[in-house]
């Protein structure tokens, strides 16, 4: 009976893999990941932090009316962050005029910052987009967008904060919003 010998390339691949794992190990010996720490809060904590509309959209998967949001027609350069956790989600360079009345982007800053989930609500099947860090409902993604991705991330303005020139917009909860 003949035994197959392991090729030198196979062993090289194994050593390269082990070297990569040991390179990302921290002092504790555990593998470190680049994933941001998940933010988990109680319903009461979210209600205290967010306006009524922000809470309804981001925590209860609501939708703001078309053409009513703060950013649907924003043309300024900057980044759009999650209103719940300040995670950078979309860049103004990927924003485009979709005519839908909601801010539309053809790609997130990094794909790992958003999560896509099947949404069977509203008498249809759609793809929901949520913030990976805090599970905030952002909107939906559709396959009718422009190049280069062909995607349209249709996002609720109220789920976003806009940051321009290193300064955050004032989207904090005010006393008027508590009513």
N, C-alpha and C positions, 0 to 999 in steps of 0.2 A: 504494500500500500504506500502510495506516494504522499508525502506531506508537502503542502505549499509553504514556501518560505515567505515571510513578510518582506515586502519591498522596502528599500531604504527610504523612498518617498513617503510611504505610509508612516514610518517611524518619525520622519522629519515633521510631518503634519501634526503628529501627536505631541512632539516636543514644542512646536510652535504654539499650539493650543494651550499647553500647560504654562508656557512662558507668558502668554497673554493674560491668563487667569491670575497668575502670581503678580503680574504688573499692576493689576487693578485692585489687589488686596490691600486693605488698610492695615494700620498697626495692630488691630485686633485680630487680624487673620481672616476676617469675613470679606466677601466680595462686595465692593461698593457699587451702587448703581447711580446713574445720572437722573433717575426719576425724581421729581420733586415730591416732598413729603405730602401725603394725602391730608387734606383739611376736612375734619369732621366736626360739625357743630350741631347743637340741638336746634329744634324748630324755634324755640324762644330766642336763642342767640341770633339766628338768621333774621328773625322778625325785628329784633332790636337794631341790627346792623343795616338793614336794607329798607328802602321806601316800600310802600304797599305794592306799587307796580313792579319794582325790582324783585320783590319776594314772589309775587304771583307768577312772573315769567320765569325766573331762574330756579325757584324751588318747587313750583307746582306746574311747570311746563306750559305756562300760558303764552299768549302772543299779543304784542302791542298792535294797535291799528296801523295799517299801512300809511306812510307819509306823515306819521305823527311823532316819530322818534327824533331824537337829537342829532343822529349821525347819518341818516339816510342820504343826505345831500352834502355831507362834509367833504371838502376837497383839500383840507390841510394835510401837510406831511407829518407823519408820526406813527405811533403804534396804538392799537386797540387792545386793552387789557380786560380781563374778566372783572366785572364789578364786584364779585364776591371775594376774590382772593388775590387780585392784582397780577395774575399770571399773564404775560404777554401772549396774545393769541393771533392777531392779524396785523399786517403792515399796510399802510396806506398805498404802497406800491402795487399791492395785489387787489385793491378795491376798484370796482368798476360800476358804471351806471347800468343797472339792470332794468330799470323802469318799474320795479315791483313795489317800491316804497319802503324797503328795508335795506340797510347796508349790505352790499354783496361783495364777496371776495372770491377769487379763483383758487386761493390756497391759504392755509394757515402759515404762520411764521415757521413752525415745525410741525409736522404731522403728529408727532408724539404728544403735542399739547392739547389736542382735542381727541375725543373718542366718538365714534359713530355707533349708533344703536338703531335697531329696527323699531319703527314707530307705526303701530297699527291703528292709531286713533284717527279721529276726524274723517271717518268713512273711506280711508285710503291707506296705502302702505307707503311710508316715507322713511327717510333716513334722518334720525335726530342727531344733532351735534351737541355734545356736552363738554364742559371743561374737564379735562382729565384730573386736574388737581383737586377740585372741590365738587364735582358732579353737577355744576350749574347748567341748567338747560340754556342753550344759546340760540338755537334755531334749527334749521334743517339744511341739508345739502342735496342738490339736484344735479343731474347730468346734462344740463343745458347751458353751461357756462362757456366763456371764451377760452381761447388758447392761452397758455400752453396745456392746461389741465382738462379743460372741458367741463369743469365743475363750477357750480354756483353755491357758495356758502351763504345762505340767506339768514342773516343774524339780526336778532332784536337789538335795537339801539340801547334799550334799557338794561341789557345784559352786559354792556360794555362801558369802559371808561376810555377816554382818548388822552394820550400823552403826546404832547408836542414840544420839541426843543428841550427835552429833559424836564419838563414841568407837567405835573399831573393836572387834569381838569378838576374842577370842584364839583364832583358828583357825590359828595358825602350827604348823608341824610340830614335834612334840616328840620326845624320844628314844624314848618308848614307841611312837610311830607308825612308827618306822623298822624295827621287828621284822618 
